[in-house]
Amino acid sequence: MSENFLKSLLMVQLKVHVSYCKGDSRKTVF
């Protein structure tokens, strides 16, 4: 149960991170 919860949480964090990077691509230096 906790394993699935951690996996889903990790996926959510990954999606948020990707969307944040895409949305903030104009402000990044890379």
PyMOL Python script that loads the backbone (N, CA, C, O; Angstrom):
from pymol import cmd

cmd.read_pdbstr("""\
ATOM      1  N   MET A   1       0.839  -1.197   0.000  1.00  0.00           N
ATOM      2  CA  MET A   1       0.000   0.000   0.000  1.00  0.00           C
ATOM      3  C   MET A   1       0.875   1.248   0.000  1.00  0.00           C
ATOM      4  O   MET A   1       0.717   2.124  -0.850  1.00  0.00           O
ATOM      5  N   SER A   2       1.792   1.324   0.950  1.00  0.00           N
ATOM      6  CA  SER A   2       2.671   2.501   1.019  1.00  0.00           C
ATOM      7  C   SER A   2       3.566   2.574  -0.213  1.00  0.00           C
ATOM      8  O   SER A   2       3.936   3.662  -0.655  1.00  0.00           O
ATOM      9  N   GLU A   3       3.914   1.405  -0.771  1.00  0.00           N
ATOM     10  CA  GLU A   3       4.781   1.394  -1.954  1.00  0.00           C
ATOM     11  C   GLU A   3       4.080   2.068  -3.133  1.00  0.00           C
ATOM     12  O   GLU A   3       4.669   2.897  -3.826  1.00  0.00           O
ATOM     13  N   ASN A   4       2.819   1.704  -3.351  1.00  0.00           N
ATOM     14  CA  ASN A   4       2.063   2.310  -4.447  1.00  0.00           C
ATOM     15  C   ASN A   4       1.895   3.805  -4.203  1.00  0.00           C
ATOM     16  O   ASN A   4       1.949   4.603  -5.139  1.00  0.00           O
ATOM     17  N   PHE A   5       1.693   4.175  -2.952  1.00  0.00           N
ATOM     18  CA  PHE A   5       1.510   5.588  -2.620  1.00  0.00           C
ATOM     19  C   PHE A   5       2.778   6.368  -2.947  1.00  0.00           C
ATOM     20  O   PHE A   5       2.716   7.456  -3.520  1.00  0.00           O
ATOM     21  N   LEU A   6       3.923   5.808  -2.580  1.00  0.00           N
ATOM     22  CA  LEU A   6       5.193   6.499  -2.847  1.00  0.00           C
ATOM     23  C   LEU A   6       5.436   6.596  -4.349  1.00  0.00           C
ATOM     24  O   LEU A   6       5.922   7.612  -4.844  1.00  0.00           O
ATOM     25  N   LYS A   7       5.092   5.530  -5.066  1.00  0.00           N
ATOM     26  CA  LYS A   7       5.295   5.549  -6.519  1.00  0.00           C
ATOM     27  C   LYS A   7       4.432   6.612  -7.170  1.00  0.00           C
ATOM     28  O   LYS A   7       4.904   7.363  -8.024  1.00  0.00           O
ATOM     29  N   SER A   8       3.165   6.681  -6.770  1.00  0.00           N
ATOM     30  CA  SER A   8       2.266   7.682  -7.353  1.00  0.00           C
ATOM     31  C   SER A   8       2.732   9.084  -6.994  1.00  0.00           C
ATOM     32  O   SER A   8       2.659  10.002  -7.812  1.00  0.00           O
ATOM     33  N   LEU A   9       3.212   9.244  -5.761  1.00  0.00           N
ATOM     34  CA  LEU A   9       3.687  10.553  -5.327  1.00  0.00           C
ATOM     35  C   LEU A   9       4.904  10.963  -6.156  1.00  0.00           C
ATOM     36  O   LEU A   9       5.045  12.126  -6.534  1.00  0.00           O
ATOM     37  N   LEU A  10       5.779   9.996  -6.432  1.00  0.00           N
ATOM     38  CA  LEU A  10       6.972  10.283  -7.222  1.00  0.00           C
ATOM     39  C   LEU A  10       6.582  10.692  -8.640  1.00  0.00           C
ATOM     40  O   LEU A  10       7.166  11.614  -9.209  1.00  0.00           O
ATOM     41  N   MET A  11       5.591  10.002  -9.206  1.00  0.00           N
ATOM     42  CA  MET A  11       5.144  10.335 -10.558  1.00  0.00           C
ATOM     43  C   MET A  11       4.554  11.738 -10.603  1.00  0.00           C
ATOM     44  O   MET A  11       4.790  12.492 -11.547  1.00  0.00           O
ATOM     45  N   VAL A  12       3.787  12.079  -9.576  1.00  0.00           N
ATOM     46  CA  VAL A  12       3.177  13.412  -9.527  1.00  0.00           C
ATOM     47  C   VAL A  12       4.265  14.480  -9.442  1.00  0.00           C
ATOM     48  O   VAL A  12       4.204  15.497 -10.133  1.00  0.00           O
ATOM     49  N   GLN A  13       5.255  14.240  -8.593  1.00  0.00           N
ATOM     50  CA  GLN A  13       6.343  15.203  -8.447  1.00  0.00           C
ATOM     51  C   GLN A  13       7.102  15.345  -9.753  1.00  0.00           C
ATOM     52  O   GLN A  13       7.518  16.444 -10.120  1.00  0.00           O
ATOM     53  N   LEU A  14       7.286  14.220 -10.464  1.00  0.00           N
ATOM     54  CA  LEU A  14       8.004  14.242 -11.732  1.00  0.00           C
ATOM     55  C   LEU A  14       7.228  15.073 -12.762  1.00  0.00           C
ATOM     56  O   LEU A  14       7.809  15.891 -13.476  1.00  0.00           O
ATOM     57  N   LYS A  15       5.906  14.852 -12.828  1.00  0.00           N
ATOM     58  CA  LYS A  15       5.086  15.599 -13.784  1.00  0.00           C
ATOM     59  C   LYS A  15       5.108  17.087 -13.466  1.00  0.00           C
ATOM     60  O   LYS A  15       5.221  17.919 -14.366  1.00  0.00           O
ATOM     61  N   VAL A  16       5.001  17.421 -12.177  1.00  0.00           N
ATOM     62  CA  VAL A  16       5.017  18.826 -11.776  1.00  0.00           C
ATOM     63  C   VAL A  16       6.358  19.453 -12.115  1.00  0.00           C
ATOM     64  O   VAL A  16       6.419  20.595 -12.571  1.00  0.00           O
ATOM     65  N   HIS A  17       7.444  18.698 -11.890  1.00  0.00           N
ATOM     66  CA  HIS A  17       8.782  19.213 -12.179  1.00  0.00           C
ATOM     67  C   HIS A  17       8.936  19.470 -13.675  1.00  0.00           C
ATOM     68  O   HIS A  17       9.465  20.506 -14.078  1.00  0.00           O
ATOM     69  N   VAL A  18       8.480  18.537 -14.490  1.00  0.00           N
ATOM     70  CA  VAL A  18       8.592  18.679 -15.947  1.00  0.00           C
ATOM     71  C   VAL A  18       7.767  19.872 -16.422  1.00  0.00           C
ATOM     72  O   VAL A  18       8.244  20.690 -17.209  1.00  0.00           O
ATOM     73  N   SER A  19       6.542  19.965 -15.945  1.00  0.00           N
ATOM     74  CA  SER A  19       5.682  21.079 -16.371  1.00  0.00           C
ATOM     75  C   SER A  19       6.262  22.405 -15.903  1.00  0.00           C
ATOM     76  O   SER A  19       6.173  23.408 -16.611  1.00  0.00           O
ATOM     77  N   TYR A  20       6.859  22.413 -14.710  1.00  0.00           N
ATOM     78  CA  TYR A  20       7.459  23.642 -14.183  1.00  0.00           C
ATOM     79  C   TYR A  20       8.649  24.052 -15.047  1.00  0.00           C
ATOM     80  O   TYR A  20       8.831  25.231 -15.352  1.00  0.00           O
ATOM     81  N   CYS A  21       9.454  23.068 -15.435  1.00  0.00           N
ATOM     82  CA  CYS A  21      10.624  23.358 -16.273  1.00  0.00           C
ATOM     83  C   CYS A  21      10.169  23.879 -17.641  1.00  0.00           C
ATOM     84  O   CYS A  21      10.761  24.815 -18.180  1.00  0.00           O
ATOM     85  N   LYS A  22       9.136  23.282 -18.188  1.00  0.00           N
ATOM     86  CA  LYS A  22       8.641  23.719 -19.500  1.00  0.00           C
ATOM     87  C   LYS A  22       8.075  25.131 -19.415  1.00  0.00           C
ATOM     88  O   LYS A  22       8.292  25.944 -20.313  1.00  0.00           O
ATOM     89  N   GLY A  23       7.346  25.424 -18.332  1.00  0.00           N
ATOM     90  CA  GLY A  23       6.738  26.735 -18.181  1.00  0.00           C
ATOM     91  C   GLY A  23       7.760  27.809 -17.861  1.00  0.00           C
ATOM     92  O   GLY A  23       7.562  28.977 -18.195  1.00  0.00           O
ATOM     93  N   ASP A  24       8.862  27.417 -17.211  1.00  0.00           N
ATOM     94  CA  ASP A  24       9.866  28.402 -16.815  1.00  0.00           C
ATOM     95  C   ASP A  24      11.085  28.374 -17.733  1.00  0.00           C
ATOM     96  O   ASP A  24      12.154  28.859 -17.364  1.00  0.00           O
ATOM     97  N   SER A  25      10.925  27.810 -18.923  1.00  0.00           N
ATOM     98  CA  SER A  25      12.077  27.685 -19.829  1.00  0.00           C
ATOM     99  C   SER A  25      12.591  29.060 -20.239  1.00  0.00           C
ATOM    100  O   SER A  25      13.767  29.209 -20.569  1.00  0.00           O
ATOM    101  N   ARG A  26      11.721  30.062 -20.221  1.00  0.00           N
ATOM    102  CA  ARG A  26      12.154  31.397 -20.646  1.00  0.00           C
ATOM    103  C   ARG A  26      13.067  32.039 -19.607  1.00  0.00           C
ATOM    104  O   ARG A  26      13.934  32.839 -19.956  1.00  0.00           O
ATOM    105  N   LYS A  27      12.878  31.693 -18.319  1.00  0.00           N
ATOM    106  CA  LYS A  27      13.663  32.340 -17.262  1.00  0.00           C
ATOM    107  C   LYS A  27      14.959  31.597 -16.961  1.00  0.00           C
ATOM    108  O   LYS A  27      15.867  32.152 -16.341  1.00  0.00           O
ATOM    109  N   THR A  28      15.049  30.324 -17.404  1.00  0.00           N
ATOM    110  CA  THR A  28      16.243  29.534 -17.096  1.00  0.00           C
ATOM    111  C   THR A  28      17.432  29.987 -17.942  1.00  0.00           C
ATOM    112  O   THR A  28      17.255  30.583 -19.004  1.00  0.00           O
ATOM    113  N   VAL A  29      18.615  29.706 -17.475  1.00  0.00           N
ATOM    114  CA  VAL A  29      19.819  30.116 -18.181  1.00  0.00           C
ATOM    115  C   VAL A  29      20.279  29.051 -19.167  1.00  0.00           C
ATOM    116  O   VAL A  29      21.074  29.326 -20.065  1.00  0.00           O
ATOM    117  N   PHE A  30      19.769  27.828 -18.991  1.00  0.00           N
ATOM    118  CA  PHE A  30      20.235  26.717 -19.826  1.00  0.00           C
ATOM    119  C   PHE A  30      19.835  26.924 -21.279  1.00  0.00           C
ATOM    120  O   PHE A  30      20.142  26.089 -22.129  1.00  0.00           O
TER     121      PHE A  30
END
""", "prot")
cmd.dss("prot")
cmd.show_as("cartoon", "prot")
cmd.util.cbc("prot")
cmd.orient("prot")
